[in-house]
């Protein structure tokens, strides 16, 4: 497939790298000369220097021959204009645009019309906010990902020194009577990614992912010794950018007391017109004295959501030391993610990875229902539909000979039954199958699973 990407920033580069790895032809339009030079060194892609909103430039970038256009420049206007040009001057089948405007709901209705006809509009702040809100009341949980329309959850947790599971093997845990249909599917240990087997043990500092039916989530948390807060009361937010406002508004609807810290007075005044019960504090929310004066001790969560990764990491660590029960940091530099987890920050989220996930899911389409990148692009959770012709159909899992570094985490039958399988489980026609695997295995696994299915590549 030939894919035209408008914008060679971090997201455009991440998407391009993944698409190239999956044997797609990629062309990138980027306006900055120095960035074009960097992209030519980084990627096996055609790089066109110029404006994403120029008809001439897009024609030079072979717009007429593109199967898909992905608009992820830093400008909403340029992304929309690029899609409009594609609509007017090409037959490109699929258009995707990233929009950051707070009017995204209104724009979605415009984009659905024949004038623009954009197939997917991604709002990174809103989608990241939804992931954050799933875990604010769970101090021991780093991340909750949902599959099969919410029937299956993947729970990320940091293994701490005081956890009873430290030193236990997978076989030990199995003998301890865990909830039926639960499975530790993946463990991150430093830079190592482990698909755990029977004798693999959990160590202090491990970041483990547990797959479980949603109905068994509380039972699984109890088994692992993870505290579950029933009601969130008080939350501090550092940063008055759009994601901070988005989270504050959703927390207000939940009846949570919110304090939002922003050092720019004009920004504070603007935010005050958008929120209702949130208290806006014109101060440095990463300053120890300020946090103590605002009674940080005992708050349910401290959310560091500025545009500065380093500030978010440092302020989260300070908040934990001052008595916040949970610290959440927005970290967009992927090489910072493992370090931030090792430092003891409860949850780390990347808006860039959220956008990449949504784009990859849409690019693959067909029988690929969801794609989720885990940590620094090292692993992936992929949800597929089993179809006639797949070589995995009708065989016991132990006989599938999956690539090393891949595991079937859950099977959801068309009836709604959720199975977290062991070796004797069988994949049937129409099942949703959720795999966890090393990122480099995704093309091989996807190809084997969907062979002969008539899969549609957008």
Helices and strands as residue ranges (DSSP letters): E 2-6, H 10-21, E 25-30, H 33-42, E 46-49, H 55-60, G 63-65, E 68-71, H 76-89, E 94-98, H 104-111, E 120-122, H 124-135, E 141-147, E 152-158, H 170-175, E 182-189, E 192-194, E 207-213, G 214-216, H 217-224, E 234-238, H 242-253, E 257-262, H 265-272, E 279-282, H 288-293, E 301-304, H 309-321, E 327-330, G 334-336, H 337-342, E 347-349, H 351-364, E 368-374, E 379-385, G 397-399, E 406-412, E 418-419, E 432-438, G 439-441, H 442-450
